[in-house]
Amino acid sequence: MSSSKFDIIVYGATGFTGQLVAEYLAEHYRDDRNLKWAMAGRSLDKLVSVRDAIGAPADIALIVADAGNPASLKAMVEQTKSVLSTVGPYQLYGSDLVAACAASGTDYLDLCGEPVWMRQMIDAHEAAAKASGARIVFSCGFDSVPFELGAFFVQEEAKRMFGAPAVRVKGRVRDMRGTLSGGTAASAKATFDAVAKDLSLVAILNDPFALTPGFTGAKQPRGNKPAYDEDLQSWAAPFMMALINTRNVHRSNMLMGFPYGREFIYDEMALTGPGEKGEANAKRVVAANNEKTGPNARKPGEGPSKEERENGLYDLLYVAIAPDGRQVRASVKGDRDPGYGSTSKMISECAICLLRDTPDVPAGFWTPGAAMQHKLIKRLVDHAGLTFGVEK
């Protein structure tokens, strides 16, 4: 793709998250004359409005492309090295774009948290992507970059401390202020609707190794009800994004050649505190999770104010446990609300990292953590407001 006009096309730039991505690139890479990027969406008029609203250069390329028009998608991907897509739910609007990128050798990044669709795309297009040279990278936002890299980071420390990776890692949400995106809620609804229409998909949805074709590892904790965590002396509640994050962590382990071992056990939950109060809080979290994907959930295209995004944060704890009971703990923290402010920075830096820092990553379907590893951690720390630390 060396003759491509563009390095990155932001597809869905007129949507709420897509506009944040375009704004980030316009602000942080304004003086980078070596980065050629463009904005794409269904409406030229809306693209012009977004360009002007975010202060992007007046000469930035605007491309009309529509998920309902495969020819327009093909024309778009053939003029760029990579496409960054914020147009979800991806199972409704993403299949033709993934197919086009896999066929043309164009790299693709998205914010997908839909494991059933992701598995379908891997099965359908992996061979084509490897033949064309395309790198297809799902889940480049809050699901699942901090979680994937948190597991990677704590395992690197475990290897230093124990001389070997830990067979057991716990991912725990200590604090999260802000909101999950409307796209996340819509994706969850679309997944459950698809499963209701085709019950054969239930097995994929419930399989912790749904994204590791040909490999099934050790039995995994379900994490589907409140439980007391003895290691952390705290109650823990189900975490709604564990359904996608755990699958991506296991896929990363497989793609990297099983550095965590083939019997690796990983789960995610949200800490709610000790005692009766912690137990009551855990039950409230379950009710709140149901509300987040219910009829009152935020819709795609909607989002929080700038102030709300900037006042958000998240704090994730990772505990690696050796067979003899020794522990290593690490944290991953983000400085914006997870669903929008931090996500828009993360996917932008994933796209830059794939383009500039990891050109030798082979073709195929990847997780961002497996493809970019330490280089992505460095970029997120340097540019996207994330911190990674070892805790005593």
DODRENDO-761217 format. One record per residue (C-alpha): x, y, z; residue in one letter. Coordinates in Angstrom, 1 decimal. Layout:
N
@px:X py:Y pz:Z type:A $
...
This chain:
392
@px:0.0 py:0.0 pz:0.0 type:M $
@px:3.0 py:2.3 pz:-0.3 type:S $
@px:1.3 py:4.3 pz:-3.1 type:S $
@px:-1.7 py:5.1 pz:-0.9 type:S $
@px:-2.9 py:8.7 pz:-0.8 type:K $
@px:-3.6 py:8.4 pz:2.9 type:F $
@px:-2.1 py:6.8 pz:6.0 type:D $
@px:-5.4 py:6.7 pz:8.0 type:I $
@px:-9.0 py:7.3 pz:7.1 type:I $
@px:-11.3 py:7.9 pz:10.1 type:V $
@px:-14.6 py:6.2 pz:8.9 type:Y $
@px:-17.6 py:7.5 pz:10.9 type:G $
@px:-16.1 py:10.9 pz:11.5 type:A $
@px:-19.6 py:12.5 pz:11.8 type:T $
@px:-20.6 py:10.2 pz:14.7 type:G $
@px:-20.0 py:11.2 pz:18.3 type:F $
@px:-16.9 py:9.0 pz:18.9 type:T $
@px:-15.6 py:9.4 pz:15.3 type:G $
@px:-15.7 py:13.2 pz:15.7 type:Q $
@px:-13.6 py:12.9 pz:18.9 type:L $
@px:-11.1 py:10.8 pz:17.1 type:V $
@px:-10.9 py:13.3 pz:14.2 type:A $
@px:-10.5 py:16.1 pz:16.8 type:E $
@px:-7.7 py:14.3 pz:18.5 type:Y $
@px:-5.8 py:13.7 pz:15.3 type:L $
@px:-6.4 py:17.3 pz:14.2 type:A $
@px:-5.1 py:18.7 pz:17.5 type:E $
@px:-2.2 py:16.4 pz:18.3 type:H $
@px:-0.9 py:15.7 pz:14.8 type:Y $
@px:-1.5 py:19.1 pz:13.3 type:R $
@px:2.2 py:19.8 pz:12.8 type:D $
@px:3.0 py:16.3 pz:11.7 type:D $
@px:3.5 py:16.8 pz:8.0 type:R $
@px:4.3 py:13.1 pz:7.5 type:N $
@px:0.8 py:11.9 pz:8.6 type:L $
@px:-1.7 py:12.0 pz:5.8 type:K $
@px:-5.2 py:11.4 pz:7.2 type:W $
@px:-8.8 py:11.9 pz:6.0 type:A $
@px:-12.4 py:11.9 pz:7.3 type:M $
@px:-15.1 py:9.7 pz:5.9 type:A $
@px:-18.8 py:9.3 pz:6.4 type:G $
@px:-22.2 py:9.1 pz:4.7 type:R $
@px:-22.8 py:12.9 pz:4.3 type:S $
@px:-20.5 py:15.4 pz:2.8 type:L $
@px:-22.4 py:18.3 pz:4.4 type:D $
@px:-21.9 py:16.7 pz:7.8 type:K $
@px:-18.3 py:16.0 pz:7.2 type:L $
@px:-17.8 py:19.7 pz:6.3 type:V $
@px:-19.6 py:20.7 pz:9.5 type:S $
@px:-17.4 py:18.4 pz:11.7 type:V $
@px:-14.2 py:19.6 pz:10.0 type:R $
@px:-15.1 py:23.2 pz:10.8 type:D $
@px:-16.3 py:22.4 pz:14.3 type:A $
@px:-13.1 py:20.6 pz:15.4 type:I $
@px:-10.8 py:23.1 pz:13.7 type:G $
@px:-9.3 py:20.5 pz:11.3 type:A $
@px:-7.3 py:21.9 pz:8.3 type:P $
@px:-9.5 py:23.3 pz:5.6 type:A $
@px:-7.8 py:21.1 pz:3.0 type:D $
@px:-8.3 py:17.8 pz:4.8 type:I $
@px:-9.8 py:15.2 pz:2.5 type:A $
@px:-13.5 py:14.4 pz:3.0 type:L $
@px:-14.7 py:11.1 pz:1.6 type:I $
@px:-18.3 py:9.9 pz:1.2 type:V $
@px:-18.6 py:6.3 pz:2.1 type:A $
@px:-21.7 py:4.3 pz:3.3 type:D $
@px:-21.9 py:0.9 pz:5.0 type:A $
@px:-24.9 py:0.2 pz:2.7 type:G $
@px:-22.9 py:0.8 pz:-0.4 type:N $
@px:-20.0 py:-1.8 pz:-0.7 type:P $
@px:-18.6 py:-0.1 pz:-3.8 type:A $
@px:-18.1 py:3.1 pz:-1.8 type:S $
@px:-16.3 py:1.2 pz:0.9 type:L $
@px:-14.1 py:-0.5 pz:-1.7 type:K $
@px:-13.2 py:2.9 pz:-3.2 type:A $
@px:-12.4 py:4.2 pz:0.2 type:M $
@px:-10.1 py:1.4 pz:1.4 type:V $
@px:-8.1 py:1.3 pz:-1.9 type:E $
@px:-6.7 py:4.8 pz:-1.3 type:Q $
@px:-5.4 py:4.3 pz:2.3 type:T $
@px:-3.0 py:2.3 pz:4.3 type:K $
@px:-5.5 py:1.9 pz:7.2 type:S $
@px:-9.1 py:2.5 pz:8.1 type:V $
@px:-10.1 py:3.4 pz:11.6 type:L $
@px:-13.8 py:2.6 pz:12.0 type:S $
@px:-16.1 py:4.0 pz:14.7 type:T $
@px:-19.3 py:2.8 pz:12.9 type:V $
@px:-21.0 py:0.3 pz:15.1 type:G $
@px:-22.7 py:-2.0 pz:16.0 type:P $
@px:-20.2 py:-3.7 pz:13.8 type:Y $
@px:-22.3 py:-6.7 pz:13.2 type:Q $
@px:-24.8 py:-4.4 pz:11.6 type:L $
@px:-22.5 py:-2.0 pz:9.7 type:Y $
@px:-19.0 py:-3.5 pz:9.6 type:G $
@px:-19.0 py:-6.8 pz:7.7 type:S $
@px:-18.5 py:-5.4 pz:4.2 type:D $
@px:-15.8 py:-3.0 pz:5.4 type:L $
@px:-13.8 py:-5.8 pz:7.0 type:V $
@px:-14.2 py:-7.9 pz:3.9 type:A $
@px:-13.0 py:-5.0 pz:1.7 type:A $
@px:-9.9 py:-4.4 pz:3.9 type:C $
@px:-9.1 py:-8.1 pz:4.0 type:A $
@px:-9.3 py:-8.3 pz:0.2 type:A $
@px:-7.4 py:-5.2 pz:-0.6 type:S $
@px:-4.5 py:-5.4 pz:1.9 type:G $
@px:-5.7 py:-2.4 pz:3.9 type:T $
@px:-5.1 py:-2.3 pz:7.7 type:D $
@px:-8.3 py:-2.0 pz:9.8 type:Y $
@px:-8.9 py:-0.9 pz:13.4 type:L $
@px:-12.2 py:-0.6 pz:15.3 type:D $
@px:-13.8 py:-0.4 pz:18.7 type:L $
@px:-15.6 py:-3.7 pz:18.5 type:C $
@px:-16.9 py:-5.5 pz:21.6 type:G $
@px:-19.0 py:-8.1 pz:19.8 type:E $
@px:-17.3 py:-11.5 pz:20.2 type:P $
@px:-19.7 py:-13.5 pz:18.1 type:V $
@px:-19.3 py:-11.2 pz:15.1 type:W $
@px:-15.6 py:-11.0 pz:15.6 type:M $
@px:-15.3 py:-14.8 pz:15.5 type:R $
@px:-17.4 py:-14.8 pz:12.3 type:Q $
@px:-15.1 py:-12.3 pz:10.7 type:M $
@px:-12.0 py:-14.3 pz:11.7 type:I $
@px:-13.4 py:-17.5 pz:10.2 type:D $
@px:-14.6 py:-15.7 pz:7.0 type:A $
@px:-11.6 py:-13.5 pz:6.2 type:H $
@px:-8.4 py:-14.6 pz:7.9 type:E $
@px:-7.1 py:-16.4 pz:4.9 type:A $
@px:-7.8 py:-13.4 pz:2.6 type:A $
@px:-6.2 py:-10.9 pz:5.0 type:A $
@px:-3.0 py:-13.1 pz:5.2 type:K $
@px:-2.9 py:-13.3 pz:1.5 type:A $
@px:-3.4 py:-9.6 pz:0.9 type:S $
@px:-1.2 py:-8.3 pz:3.8 type:G $
@px:-4.0 py:-6.7 pz:5.8 type:A $
@px:-3.7 py:-6.4 pz:9.6 type:R $
@px:-7.3 py:-6.5 pz:11.1 type:I $
@px:-7.3 py:-5.2 pz:14.7 type:V $
@px:-10.5 py:-5.3 pz:16.7 type:F $
@px:-11.2 py:-3.8 pz:20.1 type:S $
@px:-8.9 py:-0.8 pz:20.1 type:C $
@px:-10.8 py:1.2 pz:22.8 type:G $
@px:-11.7 py:0.7 pz:26.4 type:F $
@px:-12.7 py:-2.7 pz:25.3 type:D $
@px:-10.2 py:-4.1 pz:25.4 type:S $
@px:-6.9 py:-2.2 pz:25.3 type:V $
@px:-6.4 py:-1.4 pz:29.1 type:P $
@px:-7.4 py:-4.9 pz:30.1 type:F $
@px:-5.4 py:-6.7 pz:27.5 type:E $
@px:-2.3 py:-4.6 pz:28.2 type:L $
@px:-2.9 py:-4.9 pz:32.0 type:G $
@px:-2.7 py:-8.6 pz:31.8 type:A $
@px:0.4 py:-8.3 pz:29.6 type:F $
@px:2.1 py:-5.8 pz:32.0 type:F $
@px:1.4 py:-7.8 pz:35.2 type:V $
@px:2.7 py:-11.0 pz:33.5 type:Q $
@px:5.9 py:-9.3 pz:32.5 type:E $
@px:6.4 py:-8.3 pz:36.1 type:E $
@px:5.5 py:-11.8 pz:37.2 type:A $
@px:8.2 py:-13.2 pz:35.0 type:K $
@px:10.7 py:-10.9 pz:36.7 type:R $
@px:9.5 py:-11.7 pz:40.2 type:M $
@px:8.7 py:-15.4 pz:39.9 type:F $
@px:10.9 py:-16.4 pz:37.0 type:G $
@px:7.8 py:-17.5 pz:35.2 type:A $
@px:4.4 py:-16.1 pz:34.2 type:P $
@px:1.5 py:-16.6 pz:36.5 type:A $
@px:-1.1 py:-19.3 pz:35.6 type:V $
@px:-3.8 py:-17.1 pz:37.4 type:R $
@px:-4.4 py:-13.4 pz:36.8 type:V $
@px:-7.3 py:-11.4 pz:38.2 type:K $
@px:-8.5 py:-8.2 pz:36.6 type:G $
@px:-10.4 py:-6.0 pz:39.0 type:R $
@px:-12.1 py:-2.6 pz:38.4 type:V $
@px:-11.3 py:-0.4 pz:41.4 type:R $
@px:-12.9 py:2.8 pz:40.1 type:D $
@px:-14.6 py:4.0 pz:37.0 type:M $
@px:-16.1 py:7.4 pz:36.6 type:R $
@px:-17.8 py:8.3 pz:33.4 type:G $
@px:-19.9 py:6.1 pz:31.2 type:T $
@px:-19.7 py:3.3 pz:28.7 type:L $
@px:-20.5 py:4.4 pz:25.2 type:S $
@px:-23.9 py:4.3 pz:23.5 type:G $
@px:-22.2 py:2.1 pz:20.9 type:G $
@px:-21.2 py:-0.4 pz:23.6 type:T $
@px:-24.9 py:-0.7 pz:24.7 type:A $
@px:-26.1 py:-0.9 pz:21.1 type:A $
@px:-23.5 py:-3.6 pz:20.4 type:S $
@px:-24.7 py:-5.6 pz:23.4 type:A $
@px:-28.3 py:-5.3 pz:22.3 type:K $
@px:-27.4 py:-6.3 pz:18.7 type:A $
@px:-25.5 py:-9.3 pz:19.9 type:T $
@px:-28.4 py:-10.5 pz:22.1 type:F $
@px:-30.8 py:-9.9 pz:19.3 type:D $
@px:-28.7 py:-12.0 pz:16.9 type:A $
@px:-28.4 py:-14.8 pz:19.4 type:V $
@px:-32.2 py:-14.8 pz:20.0 type:A $
@px:-32.6 py:-15.3 pz:16.2 type:K $
@px:-30.0 py:-18.0 pz:16.0 type:D $
@px:-29.6 py:-20.1 pz:19.1 type:L $
@px:-26.5 py:-21.8 pz:17.7 type:S $
@px:-24.6 py:-18.6 pz:18.5 type:L $
@px:-25.2 py:-19.2 pz:22.2 type:V $
@px:-22.3 py:-21.6 pz:22.4 type:A $
@px:-19.9 py:-19.0 pz:20.9 type:I $
@px:-21.2 py:-16.2 pz:23.2 type:L $
@px:-20.7 py:-18.4 pz:26.3 type:N $
@px:-17.3 py:-19.8 pz:25.3 type:D $
@px:-14.4 py:-18.1 pz:27.0 type:P $
@px:-12.2 py:-19.3 pz:24.1 type:F $
@px:-14.6 py:-18.1 pz:21.4 type:A $
@px:-11.8 py:-16.0 pz:19.8 type:L $
@px:-9.1 py:-18.8 pz:19.9 type:T $
@px:-10.2 py:-21.0 pz:17.1 type:P $
@px:-8.7 py:-24.5 pz:17.5 type:G $
@px:-7.7 py:-24.0 pz:21.2 type:F $
@px:-9.6 py:-24.5 pz:24.4 type:T $
@px:-7.8 py:-24.0 pz:27.7 type:G $
@px:-8.6 py:-24.5 pz:31.3 type:A $
@px:-12.0 py:-24.0 pz:32.9 type:K $
@px:-12.5 py:-20.3 pz:33.6 type:Q $
@px:-14.4 py:-18.5 pz:36.4 type:P $
@px:-17.8 py:-17.3 pz:35.2 type:R $
@px:-17.9 py:-14.1 pz:37.2 type:G $
@px:-21.6 py:-13.8 pz:36.6 type:N $
@px:-22.7 py:-13.1 pz:40.2 type:K $
@px:-21.4 py:-11.2 pz:43.3 type:P $
@px:-18.7 py:-13.0 pz:45.2 type:A $
@px:-16.3 py:-12.3 pz:48.0 type:Y $
@px:-12.7 py:-12.1 pz:46.8 type:D $
@px:-10.4 py:-13.5 pz:49.6 type:E $
@px:-7.2 py:-12.3 pz:47.9 type:D $
@px:-8.4 py:-8.7 pz:47.9 type:L $
@px:-10.6 py:-8.8 pz:51.0 type:Q $
@px:-13.5 py:-7.3 pz:49.1 type:S $
@px:-16.8 py:-8.1 pz:47.5 type:W $
@px:-16.7 py:-8.1 pz:43.7 type:A $
@px:-19.6 py:-7.7 pz:41.2 type:A $
@px:-19.9 py:-8.9 pz:37.6 type:P $
@px:-18.3 py:-6.5 pz:35.2 type:F $
@px:-20.3 py:-6.2 pz:32.0 type:M $
@px:-17.3 py:-5.8 pz:29.7 type:M $
@px:-15.7 py:-9.0 pz:30.9 type:A $
@px:-17.6 py:-10.9 pz:28.2 type:L $
@px:-15.4 py:-9.3 pz:25.5 type:I $
@px:-12.3 py:-8.5 pz:27.5 type:N $
@px:-11.6 py:-12.0 pz:28.8 type:T $
@px:-12.0 py:-13.4 pz:25.2 type:R $
@px:-9.5 py:-10.9 pz:23.9 type:N $
@px:-7.0 py:-11.6 pz:26.7 type:V $
@px:-7.1 py:-15.3 pz:25.8 type:H $
@px:-6.8 py:-14.5 pz:22.1 type:R $
@px:-3.7 py:-12.4 pz:22.8 type:S $
@px:-2.2 py:-15.2 pz:24.8 type:N $
@px:-2.7 py:-17.5 pz:21.8 type:M $
@px:-1.4 py:-15.0 pz:19.2 type:L $
@px:1.8 py:-14.4 pz:21.1 type:M $
@px:2.5 py:-18.1 pz:21.4 type:G $
@px:1.0 py:-18.8 pz:24.8 type:F $
@px:3.5 py:-16.8 pz:27.0 type:P $
@px:1.0 py:-17.1 pz:29.9 type:Y $
@px:0.8 py:-20.8 pz:29.4 type:G $
@px:-2.0 py:-23.1 pz:28.0 type:R $
@px:-3.7 py:-23.5 pz:31.4 type:E $
@px:-3.9 py:-19.7 pz:32.0 type:F $
@px:-7.0 py:-18.6 pz:34.0 type:I $
@px:-8.2 py:-15.0 pz:33.8 type:Y $
@px:-11.4 py:-13.2 pz:34.9 type:D $
@px:-12.6 py:-9.7 pz:35.5 type:E $
@px:-14.9 py:-8.2 pz:38.2 type:M $
@px:-15.6 py:-4.9 pz:39.8 type:A $
@px:-14.6 py:-4.4 pz:43.4 type:L $
@px:-17.3 py:-3.0 pz:45.7 type:T $
@px:-15.7 py:-3.1 pz:49.1 type:G $
@px:-15.7 py:-5.3 pz:52.3 type:P $
@px:-18.5 py:-6.3 pz:54.6 type:G $
@px:-22.2 py:-6.0 pz:54.3 type:E $
@px:-21.9 py:-2.6 pz:52.6 type:K $
@px:-19.7 py:-4.2 pz:49.9 type:G $
@px:-22.1 py:-7.0 pz:49.4 type:E $
@px:-25.0 py:-4.6 pz:49.0 type:A $
@px:-23.0 py:-2.5 pz:46.6 type:N $
@px:-22.3 py:-5.6 pz:44.5 type:A $
@px:-26.0 py:-6.3 pz:44.2 type:K $
@px:-26.6 py:-2.7 pz:43.1 type:R $
@px:-23.9 py:-3.0 pz:40.4 type:V $
@px:-25.8 py:-6.0 pz:38.9 type:V $
@px:-29.0 py:-3.9 pz:38.7 type:A $
@px:-27.0 py:-0.9 pz:37.2 type:A $
@px:-25.5 py:-3.2 pz:34.6 type:N $
@px:-28.9 py:-4.3 pz:33.5 type:N $
@px:-30.0 py:-0.6 pz:33.2 type:E $
@px:-26.9 py:0.2 pz:31.0 type:K $
@px:-28.1 py:-2.1 pz:28.3 type:T $
@px:-31.8 py:-1.6 pz:28.8 type:G $
@px:-34.3 py:0.7 pz:27.0 type:P $
@px:-32.9 py:3.8 pz:28.7 type:N $
@px:-29.3 py:3.1 pz:27.7 type:A $
@px:-27.5 py:5.9 pz:25.8 type:R $
@px:-27.9 py:5.6 pz:22.1 type:K $
@px:-25.1 py:5.5 pz:19.5 type:P $
@px:-24.2 py:9.0 pz:18.5 type:G $
@px:-25.0 py:10.3 pz:22.0 type:E $
@px:-22.3 py:11.1 pz:24.5 type:G $
@px:-21.3 py:13.1 pz:27.5 type:P $
@px:-20.2 py:16.7 pz:27.6 type:S $
@px:-16.6 py:17.8 pz:27.3 type:K $
@px:-16.6 py:18.5 pz:31.1 type:E $
@px:-17.9 py:15.0 pz:31.9 type:E $
@px:-15.4 py:13.4 pz:29.6 type:R $
@px:-12.5 py:15.3 pz:31.2 type:E $
@px:-13.7 py:14.6 pz:34.8 type:N $
@px:-13.9 py:10.8 pz:34.1 type:G $
@px:-11.3 py:8.2 pz:34.9 type:L $
@px:-10.7 py:4.5 pz:35.5 type:Y $
@px:-8.4 py:2.5 pz:37.8 type:D $
@px:-7.8 py:-1.1 pz:37.1 type:L $
@px:-6.0 py:-3.6 pz:39.3 type:L $
@px:-4.2 py:-6.7 pz:38.1 type:Y $
@px:-3.2 py:-9.5 pz:40.5 type:V $
@px:-0.9 py:-12.3 pz:39.2 type:A $
@px:-0.9 py:-15.3 pz:41.5 type:I $
@px:1.9 py:-17.9 pz:41.5 type:A $
@px:1.2 py:-21.5 pz:42.3 type:P $
@px:2.9 py:-21.0 pz:45.7 type:D $
@px:0.5 py:-18.1 pz:46.5 type:G $
@px:3.0 py:-15.3 pz:45.9 type:R $
@px:1.4 py:-12.2 pz:44.2 type:Q $
@px:2.4 py:-9.4 pz:41.9 type:V $
@px:0.0 py:-6.5 pz:41.6 type:R $
@px:-0.1 py:-3.8 pz:38.9 type:A $
@px:-2.4 py:-1.0 pz:37.9 type:S $
@px:-3.6 py:0.6 pz:34.7 type:V $
@px:-5.2 py:4.0 pz:35.0 type:K $
@px:-6.8 py:6.4 pz:32.5 type:G $
@px:-7.3 py:10.1 pz:32.8 type:D $
@px:-10.6 py:10.5 pz:30.9 type:R $
@px:-14.0 py:8.8 pz:30.9 type:D $
@px:-13.6 py:5.3 pz:29.6 type:P $
@px:-16.2 py:5.2 pz:26.8 type:G $
@px:-15.4 py:8.4 pz:24.9 type:Y $
@px:-12.6 py:10.5 pz:26.2 type:G $
@px:-10.1 py:7.8 pz:26.7 type:S $
@px:-11.4 py:5.5 pz:24.0 type:T $
@px:-10.9 py:8.1 pz:21.3 type:S $
@px:-7.3 py:8.7 pz:22.3 type:K $
@px:-6.6 py:5.0 pz:22.5 type:M $
@px:-7.8 py:4.0 pz:19.1 type:I $
@px:-6.0 py:7.0 pz:17.5 type:S $
@px:-2.7 py:5.9 pz:19.1 type:E $
@px:-3.3 py:2.3 pz:18.1 type:C $
@px:-3.6 py:3.4 pz:14.5 type:A $
@px:-0.4 py:5.5 pz:14.7 type:I $
@px:1.4 py:2.7 pz:16.5 type:C $
@px:0.4 py:0.1 pz:13.9 type:L $
@px:1.4 py:2.4 pz:11.1 type:L $
@px:4.7 py:3.7 pz:12.4 type:R $
@px:6.0 py:1.5 pz:15.3 type:D $
@px:5.0 py:-2.0 pz:14.2 type:T $
@px:5.3 py:-2.2 pz:10.4 type:P $
@px:6.6 py:-5.7 pz:10.6 type:D $
@px:3.6 py:-7.2 pz:12.3 type:V $
@px:2.4 py:-10.0 pz:9.9 type:P $
@px:-0.9 py:-9.9 pz:8.2 type:A $
@px:-4.0 py:-11.5 pz:9.8 type:G $
@px:-6.5 py:-10.8 pz:12.6 type:F $
@px:-4.9 py:-9.3 pz:15.7 type:W $
@px:-5.7 py:-7.9 pz:19.1 type:T $
@px:-3.9 py:-4.6 pz:19.7 type:P $
@px:-2.0 py:-5.9 pz:22.7 type:G $
@px:-0.6 py:-8.9 pz:20.9 type:A $
@px:0.3 py:-6.9 pz:17.8 type:A $
@px:1.9 py:-3.9 pz:19.5 type:M $
@px:2.8 py:-5.0 pz:23.1 type:Q $
@px:5.4 py:-2.7 pz:24.8 type:H $
@px:5.4 py:-0.2 pz:21.9 type:K $
@px:1.7 py:0.4 pz:22.4 type:L $
@px:2.1 py:0.8 pz:26.2 type:I $
@px:4.8 py:3.4 pz:25.6 type:K $
@px:2.6 py:5.3 pz:23.1 type:R $
@px:-0.4 py:5.3 pz:25.4 type:L $
@px:1.7 py:6.5 pz:28.3 type:V $
@px:3.4 py:9.2 pz:26.2 type:D $
@px:0.3 py:10.5 pz:24.4 type:H $
@px:-3.1 py:9.1 pz:25.6 type:A $
@px:-3.1 py:9.7 pz:29.4 type:G $
@px:-2.7 py:6.1 pz:30.5 type:L $
@px:-0.3 py:5.0 pz:33.3 type:T $
@px:1.0 py:1.5 pz:34.1 type:F $
@px:2.5 py:0.8 pz:37.5 type:G $
@px:3.6 py:-2.0 pz:39.8 type:V $
@px:2.0 py:-1.9 pz:43.2 type:E $
@px:3.5 py:-3.1 pz:46.5 type:K $
